Amino acid sequence: MIGIGRTTKGSVKAIAYASREEKGRENEYATEISRYGLVGDTPEAIYKELMTIADLNHRVSKPFYNVVLSPLSENTLDWKLEDWEKLVHDFLNKKQLSDNQYIAYLHQDTNTSHLHLIINRIDFNGINKVNQRFIGIQTSNLANELAKDRGWLSVQDLTREKNLQKVKLYGDALKEALKESNSLGELEDQLQEKGYGLNLQFDQNSDLKGLKIFQFVEAEENKKRKENNKKPLNIGVKFSELSRGHNDFKKLKAISVQNYLEQKSEVQIKQQEVVQRPKNYLRR
């Protein structure tokens, strides 16, 4: 689960965005999940109530704590509003903010449903309850903790698992193509038949110093992103990643691929020479 948090000065516009009452967002929708210490029905009224309490502590220049909690979509497919409300309360309890003013909205008009929380850092006694030091890291760590409480993999765990799967998939493709190849050119041809491409880097001595294997569909997707002025994705797998994460390439360098193919080629040439060499028969 992704958790994003920051402290802000607060504004009517920020509340209007969270509640989807901002001008220009008439076709978007937000569901209020829960609130505490607030009775206003409009962003203006809610902001005024929040500032009334925030003004109890003039030493805090950014009295609001804005949070986004975004679980993976597969983890919330069957969720009801009560489940989202529990997530809000669990977050506030762990952060010891249950008695502070807050309002929480659920956005479901994007690919991933997520919560927006607007929390007053100042409690009803004028005490600042949120230390803003490393607030982003604090929020992210707490989101991971809530995910683990629910038996979910953290974003880091999922990313690591996906990377391992990708390294195995691409490494296996390279391994199979190497079996059928005797040169880098043949290797490229074999991989092309499987839907993969190679980016090769050589040093001044024509020794292979870098290799990246990628899928053509990835390259095509990046081409489309470039045409649409979008940031390209990091595609493919470098040989250094295979060296760290694939059993068949552990601790090897890219030049090992070149050496392996050259040795195979030499063996094949010698075998052909043996076959083509005329037989010497003993004269009787």
FENSULVEN-V899944 format. One record per backbone hydrogen bond with DSSP energy under -1.0 kcal/mol. NH is the residue of the N-H (numbers start at 1). CO is the residue of the C=O. E is the energy in kcal/mol with one decimal. If there is no record, write none. Layout:
nh=NH co=CO e=E
nh=NH co=CO e=E
This chain:
nh=2 co=70 e=-2.3
nh=4 co=68 e=-2.5
nh=6 co=66 e=-1.9
nh=8 co=64 e=-2.5
nh=15 co=11 e=-1.5
nh=16 co=12 e=-2.6
nh=17 co=13 e=-2.2
nh=18 co=14 e=-2.1
nh=19 co=15 e=-2.3
nh=21 co=16 e=-2.4
nh=22 co=16 e=-1.2
nh=25 co=22 e=-1.9
nh=28 co=25 e=-1.6
nh=31 co=106 e=-2.4
nh=33 co=104 e=-2.8
nh=36 co=102 e=-2.3
nh=46 co=42 e=-2.7
nh=47 co=43 e=-2.5
nh=48 co=44 e=-2.0
nh=49 co=45 e=-2.0
nh=50 co=46 e=-2.4
nh=51 co=47 e=-2.5
nh=52 co=48 e=-1.6
nh=53 co=49 e=-1.3
nh=54 co=50 e=-2.5
nh=55 co=51 e=-2.2
nh=56 co=53 e=-1.9
nh=57 co=54 e=-1.9
nh=64 co=8 e=-2.3
nh=65 co=119 e=-3.1
nh=66 co=6 e=-2.6
nh=67 co=117 e=-2.6
nh=68 co=4 e=-2.7
nh=69 co=115 e=-1.7
nh=70 co=2 e=-2.8
nh=75 co=72 e=-1.6
nh=76 co=73 e=-1.2
nh=79 co=76 e=-1.4
nh=84 co=80 e=-1.4
nh=85 co=81 e=-2.4
nh=86 co=82 e=-2.1
nh=87 co=83 e=-1.8
nh=88 co=84 e=-2.0
nh=89 co=85 e=-2.5
nh=90 co=86 e=-2.9
nh=91 co=87 e=-2.1
nh=92 co=88 e=-2.4
nh=93 co=89 e=-2.7
nh=94 co=90 e=-2.3
nh=95 co=91 e=-1.8
nh=97 co=92 e=-3.1
nh=100 co=97 e=-1.8
nh=102 co=36 e=-1.7
nh=103 co=118 e=-1.6
nh=104 co=34 e=-2.6
nh=105 co=116 e=-2.7
nh=106 co=31 e=-3.0
nh=107 co=114 e=-3.0
nh=114 co=107 e=-1.9
nh=115 co=69 e=-2.8
nh=116 co=105 e=-2.8
nh=117 co=67 e=-2.9
nh=118 co=103 e=-2.4
nh=119 co=65 e=-2.2
nh=120 co=101 e=-2.9
nh=121 co=63 e=-3.3
nh=123 co=127 e=-2.6
nh=126 co=123 e=-2.1
nh=129 co=121 e=-3.3
nh=135 co=132 e=-1.7
nh=138 co=134 e=-2.7
nh=139 co=135 e=-2.4
nh=140 co=136 e=-2.2
nh=141 co=137 e=-2.8
nh=142 co=138 e=-2.1
nh=143 co=139 e=-2.2
nh=144 co=140 e=-2.0
nh=145 co=141 e=-2.0
nh=146 co=142 e=-2.4
nh=147 co=143 e=-2.1
nh=148 co=144 e=-2.3
nh=149 co=145 e=-2.1
nh=150 co=146 e=-1.0
nh=151 co=148 e=-1.6
nh=152 co=147 e=-2.9
nh=158 co=154 e=-2.6
nh=159 co=155 e=-2.6
nh=160 co=156 e=-2.5
nh=161 co=157 e=-2.5
nh=162 co=158 e=-2.7
nh=163 co=159 e=-2.3
nh=164 co=160 e=-2.2
nh=165 co=161 e=-2.3
nh=166 co=162 e=-2.3
nh=167 co=163 e=-2.6
nh=168 co=164 e=-2.2
nh=169 co=165 e=-2.5
nh=170 co=166 e=-2.7
nh=171 co=167 e=-2.4
nh=172 co=168 e=-2.6
nh=173 co=169 e=-1.7
nh=174 co=170 e=-2.1
nh=175 co=171 e=-2.5
nh=176 co=172 e=-2.3
nh=177 co=173 e=-2.0
nh=178 co=174 e=-2.2
nh=179 co=175 e=-1.3
nh=181 co=178 e=-1.2
nh=187 co=183 e=-2.3
nh=188 co=184 e=-2.3
nh=189 co=185 e=-1.9
nh=190 co=186 e=-2.8
nh=191 co=187 e=-2.4
nh=192 co=188 e=-2.2
nh=193 co=189 e=-1.6
nh=195 co=192 e=-1.4
nh=196 co=191 e=-2.9
nh=197 co=214 e=-3.1
nh=199 co=212 e=-2.6
nh=201 co=210 e=-2.6
nh=203 co=207 e=-2.3
nh=206 co=203 e=-2.0
nh=209 co=201 e=-2.9
nh=210 co=201 e=-1.6
nh=212 co=199 e=-2.1
nh=213 co=237 e=-2.3
nh=214 co=197 e=-2.1
nh=216 co=195 e=-2.2
nh=219 co=215 e=-1.7
nh=220 co=216 e=-2.4
nh=221 co=217 e=-2.0
nh=222 co=218 e=-2.3
nh=223 co=219 e=-1.8
nh=224 co=220 e=-1.9
nh=225 co=221 e=-2.2
nh=226 co=222 e=-2.3
nh=227 co=223 e=-2.0
nh=228 co=224 e=-1.6
nh=229 co=226 e=-1.6
nh=230 co=225 e=-3.6
nh=237 co=213 e=-2.6
nh=239 co=211 e=-2.4
nh=242 co=238 e=-1.6
nh=243 co=239 e=-2.7
nh=244 co=240 e=-1.1
nh=245 co=241 e=-2.3
nh=246 co=242 e=-2.5
nh=249 co=246 e=-1.7
nh=251 co=243 e=-2.1
nh=252 co=249 e=-2.0
nh=256 co=253 e=-2.0
nh=257 co=254 e=-1.5
nh=258 co=254 e=-1.0
nh=259 co=255 e=-2.8
nh=260 co=256 e=-2.4
nh=261 co=257 e=-2.2
nh=262 co=258 e=-2.3
nh=263 co=259 e=-2.4
nh=264 co=260 e=-2.2
nh=265 co=261 e=-2.3
nh=266 co=262 e=-2.4
nh=267 co=263 e=-2.3
nh=268 co=264 e=-2.3
nh=269 co=265 e=-2.4
nh=270 co=266 e=-2.3
nh=271 co=267 e=-2.3
nh=272 co=268 e=-2.2
nh=273 co=269 e=-2.2
nh=274 co=270 e=-2.0
nh=275 co=271 e=-1.9
nh=276 co=272 e=-2.5
nh=277 co=273 e=-1.6
